[in-house]
Amino acid sequence: MRLAPFWLVVLLVPPVVALTALPPFGQRMVTLAGIYGLMGLGYQLVFGQLGALNLAQGALFGLGAYAAALTAPILGVFALPVAILAAAFPAAVVAGPLLRLQSHYFALATLALASLVNLLTVHAESLTGGANGLAGFAADLPRGPVLLVTVWTCLIACVLLYAWLFEGTAGQKTRLLRDAPLLAATLGIDGAAWRFVAFVAGAALAGLAGACSAGLSGVVSPEATGFSIMVLCLTLVVLGGARHPMGAVVGAALAVGLPELLRDLQGAWLLAYAVATLAVVLWAPEGLVGLIDRLRGSRRASSVPPGLPASVPPVPGAQRLTIDGVSKRFGGVQALADVSLLVDRGEIVGLIGPNGSGKTTLLNVISGLDRADKGAVTLDDRHIEHLPAHAVARAGIGRSFQALLLAGDTKAADLARAVATGAAFLMLDEPAAGIGDAERRALEAFLAKLRDSGRGVLIVDHDIELLSRACDRLVCLDRGRVIASGEPAAVRADPRVRASFLGLDGLAA
């Protein structure tokens, strides 16, 4: 997400031109675009980077405006940092319960928060002035060219910081959190912490933008917390580009400039604005910034999924993984029933069984993606069955998945990511599914490297021949229960295994 020189010029031109060549009205429009850019950039942290539809950004913008209006007569310019805190603090307070919600529930909860803030501004008349709002404070805040410089200095700094942060590992982590949250958790990425920081930082930028807006207009009313501000914020981010560092800036310029350009259409300007918005959404889903980059011939560096590493160095960590009496029920289905097994370092254990026998569920329980109803999962003497998935990963358990969770991914890349975590124990879910003979041989050789490096591996796969060659022991599940465990030849010869997994009916004892 490196900011190209072209965009650096675009970012610097508006304030320079406004200060040197534009009349006061033009400077006011450029200042307003910078204010909306700050609000939108904060919104990109949650909506663009993490894919969460936050509908409270407009209300947090209004909180910043009211905080600045109330404290400016006392604090002067220091009302701006107070406004930042006034938006960030309540966001931090409510973030815990709100961020536990998923998808549309989170959107509805943030909408409820926005409605509550709006109601408070209307009815707390002794503090907010009610429907009439507050006025008479603007002289104590930056105004005119000083406000323009303040706004654009903050915006330029934040855009550069945003581009720098999300260019490297932070960008990779947010992509995983947005596109494959389960994979992110098993790589040790704490999604809750990332969402909390993004939500609060986005609120802080909204509060700063609201304070600057109060200084620009000289009046703060309940409209500053209304849903129209939220719609404006969402629209400008979508139009500009939800994840690009310049997306909010370009979107804000459109949000301010288009109504002025379309003013001659009188009442029809809003329709023209809607048509322009729809055209961008349909033909440039990556936003106008992405479209401009394409027209400029700019190409994103294509990320090639990693292959299996050539070497696997030893790693520190626990010496034994123990699953003791684990049970898990989904409604009326007993997925796991009193399952117990051991995996030692330097050992490969194959987990076999028919479809629906509980193999993937067991891996999910060990990885922390599902919580066991009873039983224990321990690394040496440390209990991990109560830990969230990211903490289990950090404790030393890596995980690959049966289905690929990222577009353009490969089985080798999925396995390489799990190994790259440095986990002492790896849970591999059907790594041989859908691969060719050459890849299968490479996988078998790689499993041997994992054993030699001292890692413990629990592998699920339907390729019984591969597992028989690669594994030290096999464990067979049937209807959530362990029906056989031991050396591969002995387990394959077990009549119950031959009946349930190998499909040789009539041979069970």
ROTI-538558 format. One record per residue (C-alpha): residue in three letters; residue number from 1; x negated, z negated, y. Coordinates in nm, 3 decimals. Layout:
ROTI-538558
 rest  nr      c1      c3      c2
  ALA NUM       X       Z       Y
...
end
This chain:
ROTI-538558
 rest  nr      c1      c3      c2
  MET   1   0.000   0.000   0.000
  ARG   2  -0.292   0.078   0.230
  LEU   3  -0.182   0.159   0.584
  ALA   4  -0.302   0.511   0.662
  PRO   5  -0.462   0.586   1.002
  PHE   6  -0.156   0.796   1.086
  TRP   7   0.066   0.489   1.061
  LEU   8  -0.178   0.275   1.256
  VAL   9  -0.143   0.519   1.543
  VAL  10   0.236   0.518   1.510
  LEU  11   0.231   0.139   1.517
  LEU  12   0.018   0.118   1.832
  VAL  13   0.177   0.398   2.036
  PRO  14   0.514   0.234   2.130
  PRO  15   0.378  -0.073   2.313
  VAL  16   0.097   0.124   2.480
  VAL  17   0.331   0.396   2.604
  ALA  18   0.591   0.141   2.710
  LEU  19   0.342  -0.057   2.917
  THR  20   0.178   0.244   3.079
  ALA  21   0.450   0.505   3.120
  LEU  22   0.803   0.371   3.070
  PRO  23   1.039   0.217   3.327
  PRO  24   1.187  -0.133   3.268
  PHE  25   1.477   0.004   3.066
  GLY  26   1.240   0.190   2.833
  GLN  27   1.027  -0.121   2.797
  ARG  28   1.339  -0.316   2.708
  MET  29   1.425  -0.067   2.432
  VAL  30   1.073  -0.083   2.290
  THR  31   1.086  -0.463   2.297
  LEU  32   1.420  -0.460   2.116
  ALA  33   1.280  -0.225   1.852
  GLY  34   0.990  -0.465   1.799
  ILE  35   1.232  -0.757   1.763
  TYR  36   1.436  -0.575   1.501
  GLY  37   1.110  -0.471   1.332
  LEU  38   1.010  -0.838   1.295
  MET  39   1.348  -0.928   1.149
  GLY  40   1.337  -0.630   0.911
  LEU  41   0.980  -0.697   0.800
  GLY  42   1.084  -1.048   0.701
  TYR  43   1.377  -0.904   0.512
  GLN  44   1.148  -0.667   0.322
  LEU  45   0.975  -0.966   0.161
  VAL  46   1.286  -1.063  -0.035
  PHE  47   1.488  -0.742  -0.052
  GLY  48   1.210  -0.484  -0.069
  GLN  49   0.938  -0.659  -0.264
  LEU  50   1.148  -0.877  -0.495
  GLY  51   1.471  -0.677  -0.507
  ALA  52   1.702  -0.967  -0.411
  LEU  53   1.997  -0.891  -0.183
  ASN  54   1.973  -1.166   0.078
  LEU  55   2.273  -1.160   0.314
  ALA  56   2.163  -1.457   0.527
  GLN  57   1.884  -1.290   0.726
  GLY  58   2.113  -1.219   1.020
  ALA  59   2.229  -1.583   1.034
  LEU  60   1.867  -1.704   1.025
  PHE  61   1.796  -1.464   1.314
  GLY  62   2.078  -1.636   1.503
  LEU  63   1.941  -1.983   1.423
  GLY  64   1.613  -1.882   1.583
  ALA  65   1.795  -1.756   1.891
  TYR  66   1.992  -2.080   1.932
  ALA  67   1.683  -2.294   1.874
  ALA  68   1.494  -2.106   2.145
  ALA  69   1.786  -2.129   2.387
  LEU  70   1.824  -2.505   2.335
  THR  71   1.457  -2.597   2.355
  ALA  72   1.322  -2.348   2.611
  PRO  73   1.418  -2.561   2.917
  ILE  74   1.204  -2.842   2.773
  LEU  75   0.927  -2.666   2.582
  GLY  76   0.898  -2.333   2.759
  VAL  77   0.706  -2.078   2.551
  PHE  78   0.661  -2.336   2.275
  ALA  79   1.028  -2.282   2.197
  LEU  80   0.913  -1.979   1.994
  PRO  81   0.738  -2.181   1.719
  VAL  82   1.032  -2.423   1.722
  ALA  83   1.261  -2.128   1.656
  ILE  84   1.043  -2.025   1.362
  LEU  85   1.076  -2.374   1.214
  ALA  86   1.449  -2.386   1.291
  ALA  87   1.503  -2.085   1.064
  ALA  88   1.235  -2.160   0.803
  PHE  89   1.325  -2.526   0.743
  PRO  90   1.692  -2.477   0.642
  ALA  91   1.585  -2.176   0.436
  ALA  92   1.340  -2.400   0.249
  VAL  93   1.608  -2.664   0.197
  VAL  94   1.864  -2.427   0.045
  ALA  95   1.612  -2.205  -0.133
  GLY  96   1.598  -2.420  -0.446
  PRO  97   1.961  -2.387  -0.556
  LEU  98   2.009  -2.037  -0.411
  LEU  99   1.707  -1.882  -0.579
  ARG 100   1.818  -2.003  -0.921
  LEU 101   2.109  -1.763  -0.894
  GLN 102   2.077  -1.408  -1.019
  SER 103   2.182  -1.072  -0.880
  HIS 104   2.523  -1.066  -0.709
  TYR 105   2.559  -1.445  -0.732
  PHE 106   2.255  -1.482  -0.507
  ALA 107   2.402  -1.227  -0.265
  LEU 108   2.735  -1.413  -0.253
  ALA 109   2.562  -1.748  -0.202
  THR 110   2.355  -1.616   0.089
  LEU 111   2.669  -1.462   0.237
  ALA 112   2.836  -1.804   0.215
  LEU 113   2.534  -1.957   0.390
  ALA 114   2.559  -1.698   0.667
  SER 115   2.931  -1.769   0.709
  LEU 116   2.863  -2.143   0.733
  VAL 117   2.601  -2.091   1.003
  ASN 118   2.840  -1.868   1.199
  LEU 119   3.119  -2.125   1.174
  LEU 120   2.889  -2.400   1.298
  THR 121   2.788  -2.197   1.602
  VAL 122   3.153  -2.139   1.690
  HIS 123   3.283  -2.491   1.638
  ALA 124   2.987  -2.713   1.738
  GLU 125   3.072  -2.651   2.105
  SER 126   2.884  -2.952   2.241
  LEU 127   2.560  -2.810   2.104
  THR 128   2.608  -2.433   2.093
  GLY 129   2.859  -2.372   2.370
  GLY 130   3.112  -2.247   2.116
  ALA 131   3.246  -1.898   2.162
  ASN 132   3.096  -1.876   2.511
  GLY 133   2.745  -1.936   2.384
  LEU 134   2.443  -2.046   2.587
  ALA 135   2.285  -1.901   2.901
  GLY 136   2.047  -1.999   3.180
  PHE 137   1.739  -2.050   2.965
  ALA 138   1.567  -1.710   2.979
  ALA 139   1.345  -1.801   3.276
  ASP 140   1.159  -2.047   3.054
  LEU 141   1.080  -1.784   2.785
  PRO 142   0.848  -1.480   2.798
  ARG 143   1.017  -1.191   2.975
  GLY 144   0.951  -0.828   3.068
  PRO 145   0.604  -0.694   2.981
  VAL 146   0.491  -1.040   2.862
  LEU 147   0.771  -1.048   2.607
  LEU 148   0.694  -0.689   2.503
  VAL 149   0.328  -0.777   2.441
  THR 150   0.426  -1.096   2.256
  VAL 151   0.671  -0.917   2.029
  TRP 152   0.447  -0.622   1.944
  THR 153   0.136  -0.835   1.898
  CYS 154   0.324  -1.042   1.641
  LEU 155   0.472  -0.731   1.480
  ILE 156   0.139  -0.546   1.453
  ALA 157  -0.031  -0.854   1.308
  CYS 158   0.248  -0.905   1.054
  VAL 159   0.253  -0.539   0.949
  LEU 160  -0.123  -0.541   0.892
  LEU 161  -0.101  -0.867   0.699
  TYR 162   0.188  -0.730   0.492
  ALA 163  -0.006  -0.414   0.409
  TRP 164  -0.316  -0.613   0.313
  LEU 165  -0.126  -0.863   0.097
  PHE 166   0.070  -0.609  -0.104
  GLU 167  -0.211  -0.360  -0.149
  GLY 168  -0.374  -0.555  -0.433
  THR 169  -0.265  -0.801  -0.698
  ALA 170   0.020  -0.936  -0.488
  GLY 171   0.180  -0.592  -0.488
  GLN 172   0.135  -0.562  -0.864
  LYS 173   0.291  -0.904  -0.920
  THR 174   0.592  -0.836  -0.698
  ARG 175   0.646  -0.505  -0.879
  LEU 176   0.657  -0.691  -1.208
  LEU 177   0.890  -0.956  -1.065
  ARG 178   1.118  -0.686  -0.930
  ASP 179   1.115  -0.442  -1.222
  ALA 180   1.036  -0.659  -1.526
  PRO 181   1.087  -1.031  -1.455
  LEU 182   1.060  -1.130  -1.822
  LEU 183   0.725  -0.955  -1.852
  ALA 184   0.609  -1.119  -1.530
  ALA 185   0.696  -1.464  -1.664
  THR 186   0.503  -1.408  -1.987
  LEU 187   0.200  -1.308  -1.779
  GLY 188   0.208  -1.647  -1.607
  ILE 189   0.368  -1.531  -1.280
  ASP 190   0.593  -1.802  -1.135
  GLY 191   0.887  -1.600  -1.006
  ALA 192   1.056  -1.905  -0.852
  ALA 193   0.752  -1.984  -0.639
  TRP 194   0.719  -1.622  -0.524
  ARG 195   1.089  -1.603  -0.432
  PHE 196   1.068  -1.934  -0.246
  VAL 197   0.770  -1.827  -0.037
  ALA 198   0.922  -1.485   0.035
  PHE 199   1.259  -1.634   0.133
  VAL 200   1.106  -1.892   0.368
  ALA 201   0.851  -1.651   0.520
  GLY 202   1.127  -1.395   0.574
  ALA 203   1.336  -1.664   0.744
  ALA 204   1.044  -1.756   0.969
  LEU 205   1.013  -1.396   1.088
  ALA 206   1.389  -1.381   1.143
  GLY 207   1.369  -1.700   1.352
  LEU 208   1.086  -1.557   1.564
  ALA 209   1.281  -1.234   1.613
  GLY 210   1.591  -1.430   1.714
  ALA 211   1.396  -1.633   1.968
  CYS 212   1.252  -1.317   2.123
  SER 213   1.600  -1.164   2.129
  ALA 214   1.725  -1.467   2.320
  GLY 215   1.449  -1.418   2.575
  LEU 216   1.533  -1.050   2.607
  SER 217   1.908  -1.085   2.655
  GLY 218   1.919  -1.423   2.829
  VAL 219   2.236  -1.511   2.639
  VAL 220   2.300  -1.645   2.290
  SER 221   2.648  -1.638   2.138
  PRO 222   2.793  -1.665   1.785
  GLU 223   2.752  -1.287   1.757
  ALA 224   2.381  -1.353   1.704
  THR 225   2.469  -1.510   1.367
  GLY 226   2.742  -1.259   1.282
  PHE 227   2.748  -1.019   0.990
  SER 228   2.689  -0.721   1.218
  ILE 229   2.327  -0.837   1.265
  MET 230   2.289  -0.858   0.887
  VAL 231   2.427  -0.507   0.842
  LEU 232   2.186  -0.381   1.108
  CYS 233   1.895  -0.551   0.930
  LEU 234   1.987  -0.410   0.589
  THR 235   2.046  -0.062   0.731
  LEU 236   1.719  -0.038   0.919
  VAL 237   1.519  -0.153   0.615
  VAL 238   1.690   0.096   0.384
  LEU 239   1.653   0.376   0.637
  GLY 240   1.288   0.309   0.712
  GLY 241   1.170   0.217   0.362
  ALA 242   1.226  -0.111   0.184
  ARG 243   0.870  -0.170   0.063
  HIS 244   0.643   0.030   0.292
  PRO 245   0.466  -0.177   0.563
  MET 246   0.603   0.058   0.829
  GLY 247   0.953   0.078   0.687
  ALA 248   1.104  -0.190   0.909
  VAL 249   0.925  -0.058   1.218
  VAL 250   1.052   0.299   1.176
  GLY 251   1.397   0.174   1.079
  ALA 252   1.410  -0.048   1.388
  ALA 253   1.310   0.241   1.611
  LEU 254   1.600   0.441   1.467
  ALA 255   1.841   0.150   1.503
  VAL 256   1.757   0.123   1.872
  GLY 257   1.699   0.488   1.954
  LEU 258   1.979   0.667   1.771
  PRO 259   2.268   0.499   1.959
  GLU 260   2.102   0.598   2.287
  LEU 261   2.042   0.955   2.171
  LEU 262   2.398   0.986   2.045
  ARG 263   2.559   0.823   2.347
  ASP 264   2.695   1.157   2.471
  LEU 265   2.915   1.171   2.162
  GLN 266   3.101   0.869   2.304
  GLY 267   3.327   0.721   2.035
  ALA 268   3.192   0.955   1.768
  TRP 269   2.834   0.823   1.788
  LEU 270   2.900   0.567   1.517
  LEU 271   3.021   0.840   1.280
  ALA 272   2.710   1.045   1.354
  TYR 273   2.496   0.737   1.289
  ALA 274   2.670   0.682   0.956
  VAL 275   2.617   1.046   0.856
  ALA 276   2.248   1.025   0.943
  THR 277   2.218   0.706   0.738
  LEU 278   2.392   0.863   0.440
  ALA 279   2.165   1.167   0.458
  VAL 280   1.855   0.949   0.440
  VAL 281   1.992   0.749   0.148
  LEU 282   2.077   1.065  -0.046
  TRP 283   1.770   1.278   0.023
  ALA 284   1.503   1.017   0.093
  PRO 285   1.578   0.713  -0.125
  GLU 286   1.227   0.584  -0.054
  GLY 287   1.317   0.576   0.317
  LEU 288   1.206   0.788   0.608
  VAL 289   0.852   0.654   0.587
  GLY 290   0.824   0.772   0.228
  LEU 291   0.970   1.109   0.327
  ILE 292   0.719   1.145   0.609
  ASP 293   0.436   1.056   0.373
  ARG 294   0.554   1.326   0.133
  LEU 295   0.575   1.584   0.412
  ARG 296   0.225   1.485   0.524
  GLY 297   0.100   1.550   0.173
  SER 298   0.016   1.187   0.114
  ARG 299   0.012   1.097  -0.254
  ARG 300   0.022   0.754  -0.403
  ALA 301  -0.258   0.678  -0.641
  SER 302  -0.108   0.727  -0.984
  SER 303  -0.141   0.415  -1.193
  VAL 304  -0.252   0.500  -1.545
  PRO 305  -0.136   0.239  -1.798
  PRO 306  -0.440   0.064  -1.946
  GLY 307  -0.538   0.126  -2.305
  LEU 308  -0.663  -0.122  -2.560
  PRO 309  -0.982  -0.290  -2.433
  ALA 310  -1.304  -0.193  -2.607
  SER 311  -1.413  -0.554  -2.650
  VAL 312  -1.232  -0.886  -2.675
  PRO 313  -1.445  -1.182  -2.561
  PRO 314  -1.374  -1.534  -2.688
  VAL 315  -1.150  -1.757  -2.477
  PRO 316  -1.113  -2.135  -2.451
  GLY 317  -0.792  -2.315  -2.535
  ALA 318  -0.597  -2.496  -2.802
  GLN 319  -0.690  -2.456  -3.167
  ARG 320  -0.350  -2.461  -3.335
  LEU 321   0.004  -2.344  -3.255
  THR 322   0.268  -2.544  -3.440
  ILE 323   0.637  -2.460  -3.468
  ASP 324   0.816  -2.760  -3.617
  GLY 325   1.184  -2.760  -3.716
  VAL 326   1.296  -2.516  -3.444
  SER 327   1.665  -2.426  -3.434
  LYS 328   1.853  -2.201  -3.194
  ARG 329   2.221  -2.108  -3.182
  PHE 330   2.389  -1.843  -2.968
  GLY 331   2.759  -1.928  -2.968
  GLY 332   2.870  -1.914  -3.328
  VAL 333   2.552  -1.742  -3.451
  GLN 334   2.272  -1.954  -3.595
  ALA 335   1.971  -1.747  -3.488
  LEU 336   1.710  -1.998  -3.609
  ALA 337   1.757  -2.285  -3.854
  ASP 338   1.483  -2.545  -3.893
  VAL 339   1.196  -2.295  -3.872
  SER 340   0.845  -2.435  -3.919
  LEU 341   0.511  -2.252  -3.930
  LEU 342   0.150  -2.280  -3.815
  VAL 343  -0.089  -2.035  -3.651
  ASP 344  -0.456  -2.127  -3.623
  ARG 345  -0.723  -1.971  -3.404
  GLY 346  -0.888  -1.678  -3.580
  GLU 347  -0.579  -1.614  -3.792
  ILE 348  -0.318  -1.337  -3.794
  VAL 349   0.025  -1.431  -3.925
  GLY 350   0.285  -1.161  -3.985
  LEU 351   0.651  -1.243  -3.928
  ILE 352   0.880  -1.022  -4.133
  GLY 353   1.250  -1.008  -4.215
  PRO 354   1.554  -0.784  -4.184
  ASN 355   1.709  -0.697  -3.850
  GLY 356   1.890  -0.997  -3.708
  SER 357   1.685  -1.248  -3.905
  GLY 358   1.562  -1.425  -3.589
  LYS 359   1.210  -1.287  -3.550
  THR 360   1.232  -1.191  -3.182
  THR 361   1.430  -1.505  -3.107
  LEU 362   1.148  -1.713  -3.250
  LEU 363   0.895  -1.532  -3.030
  ASN 364   1.123  -1.589  -2.730
  VAL 365   1.144  -1.962  -2.807
  ILE 366   0.768  -1.992  -2.844
  SER 367   0.715  -1.794  -2.521
  GLY 368   0.962  -2.005  -2.323
  LEU 369   1.210  -1.722  -2.264
  ASP 370   1.469  -1.907  -2.474
  ARG 371   1.505  -2.284  -2.502
  ALA 372   1.522  -2.427  -2.856
  ASP 373   1.825  -2.643  -2.937
  LYS 374   1.600  -2.873  -3.135
  GLY 375   1.252  -2.883  -3.278
  ALA 376   0.907  -2.875  -3.122
  VAL 377   0.649  -2.615  -3.023
  THR 378   0.302  -2.756  -2.966
  LEU 379  -0.044  -2.634  -2.877
  ASP 380  -0.259  -2.892  -3.050
  ASP 381  -0.086  -3.213  -2.931
  ARG 382   0.073  -3.067  -2.618
  HIS 383   0.448  -3.003  -2.634
  ILE 384   0.546  -2.678  -2.463
  GLU 385   0.905  -2.626  -2.584
  HIS 386   1.042  -2.764  -2.256
  LEU 387   0.822  -2.551  -2.028
  PRO 388   0.938  -2.238  -1.842
  ALA 389   0.792  -1.907  -1.957
  HIS 390   0.528  -1.878  -1.685
  ALA 391   0.398  -2.229  -1.767
  VAL 392   0.388  -2.146  -2.140
  ALA 393   0.180  -1.839  -2.056
  ARG 394  -0.058  -2.048  -1.848
  ALA 395  -0.086  -2.296  -2.135
  GLY 396  -0.233  -2.021  -2.353
  ILE 397   0.037  -1.803  -2.508
  GLY 398   0.050  -1.429  -2.439
  ARG 399   0.336  -1.199  -2.530
  SER 400   0.409  -0.831  -2.586
  PHE 401   0.759  -0.688  -2.613
  GLN 402   0.954  -0.480  -2.862
  ALA 403   1.101  -0.262  -2.585
  LEU 404   0.880  -0.141  -2.302
  LEU 405   0.994  -0.302  -1.977
  LEU 406   0.819  -0.080  -1.723
  ALA 407   0.874   0.290  -1.660
  GLY 408   0.584   0.497  -1.791
  ASP 409   0.448   0.207  -1.993
  THR 410   0.290   0.229  -2.337
  LYS 411   0.257  -0.009  -2.631
  ALA 412  -0.118  -0.019  -2.574
  ALA 413  -0.072  -0.116  -2.209
  ASP 414   0.177  -0.388  -2.302
  LEU 415  -0.067  -0.533  -2.553
  ALA 416  -0.362  -0.499  -2.313
  ARG 417  -0.176  -0.699  -2.045
  ALA 418  -0.105  -0.978  -2.292
  VAL 419  -0.471  -0.993  -2.396
  ALA 420  -0.587  -0.983  -2.031
  THR 421  -0.413  -1.315  -1.963
  GLY 422  -0.689  -1.485  -2.163
  ALA 423  -0.433  -1.650  -2.392
  ALA 424  -0.564  -1.817  -2.705
  PHE 425  -0.249  -1.720  -2.897
  LEU 426  -0.064  -1.388  -2.885
  MET 427   0.296  -1.317  -2.982
  LEU 428   0.328  -0.945  -3.061
  ASP 429   0.674  -0.795  -3.104
  GLU 430   0.663  -0.466  -3.299
  PRO 431   0.341  -0.326  -3.145
  ALA 432   0.339  -0.043  -3.403
  ALA 433   0.694   0.078  -3.333
  GLY 434   0.705   0.442  -3.225
  ILE 435   0.331   0.508  -3.235
  GLY 436   0.142   0.771  -3.436
  ASP 437  -0.101   0.733  -3.722
  ALA 438  -0.411   0.740  -3.501
  GLU 439  -0.268   0.474  -3.272
  ARG 440  -0.168   0.269  -3.576
  ARG 441  -0.528   0.275  -3.703
  ALA 442  -0.653   0.177  -3.358
  LEU 443  -0.404  -0.110  -3.352
  GLU 444  -0.522  -0.234  -3.690
  ALA 445  -0.883  -0.228  -3.574
  PHE 446  -0.786  -0.408  -3.254
  LEU 447  -0.608  -0.681  -3.447
  ALA 448  -0.932  -0.739  -3.634
  LYS 449  -1.112  -0.776  -3.300
  LEU 450  -0.856  -1.034  -3.193
  ARG 451  -0.920  -1.231  -3.510
  ASP 452  -1.296  -1.207  -3.466
  SER 453  -1.268  -1.331  -3.107
  GLY 454  -1.099  -1.647  -3.231
  ARG 455  -0.749  -1.573  -3.111
  GLY 456  -0.442  -1.668  -3.309
  VAL 457  -0.184  -1.390  -3.351
  LEU 458   0.180  -1.402  -3.461
  ILE 459   0.293  -1.044  -3.509
  VAL 460   0.639  -0.904  -3.583
  ASP 461   0.664  -0.554  -3.724
  HIS 462   0.854  -0.349  -3.981
  ASP 463   0.540  -0.174  -4.103
  ILE 464   0.483  -0.391  -4.411
  GLU 465   0.176  -0.192  -4.513
  LEU 466   0.008  -0.250  -4.177
  LEU 467   0.091  -0.619  -4.185
  SER 468  -0.032  -0.654  -4.543
  ARG 469  -0.370  -0.512  -4.445
  ALA 470  -0.406  -0.686  -4.110
  CYS 471  -0.255  -1.030  -4.168
  ASP 472  -0.395  -1.339  -4.336
  ARG 473  -0.047  -1.469  -4.413
  LEU 474   0.311  -1.347  -4.401
  VAL 475   0.621  -1.549  -4.318
  CYS 476   0.961  -1.404  -4.403
  LEU 477   1.280  -1.498  -4.218
  ASP 478   1.631  -1.434  -4.340
  ARG 479   1.934  -1.540  -4.136
  GLY 480   1.717  -1.764  -3.924
  ARG 481   1.549  -1.947  -4.213
  VAL 482   1.204  -1.925  -4.364
  ILE 483   1.247  -1.797  -4.720
  ALA 484   0.881  -1.729  -4.805
  SER 485   0.535  -1.797  -4.668
  GLY 486   0.187  -1.725  -4.802
  GLU 487  -0.063  -1.450  -4.867
  PRO 488   0.075  -1.098  -4.813
  ALA 489   0.075  -0.999  -5.181
  ALA 490   0.253  -1.316  -5.288
  VAL 491   0.519  -1.288  -5.016
  ARG 492   0.584  -0.922  -5.095
  ALA 493   0.630  -1.011  -5.459
  ASP 494   0.880  -1.288  -5.384
  PRO 495   1.223  -1.184  -5.521
  ARG 496   1.405  -1.316  -5.215
  VAL 497   1.182  -1.114  -4.984
  ARG 498   1.224  -0.803  -5.195
  ALA 499   1.600  -0.845  -5.177
  SER 500   1.638  -0.931  -4.808
  PHE 501   1.358  -0.746  -4.629
  LEU 502   1.249  -0.470  -4.866
  GLY 503   1.608  -0.387  -4.961
  LEU 504   1.557  -0.408  -5.336
  ASP 505   1.897  -0.554  -5.423
  GLY 506   1.949  -0.723  -5.753
  LEU 507   1.594  -0.855  -5.771
  ALA 508   1.661  -1.185  -5.599
  ALA 509   1.644  -1.494  -5.812
end
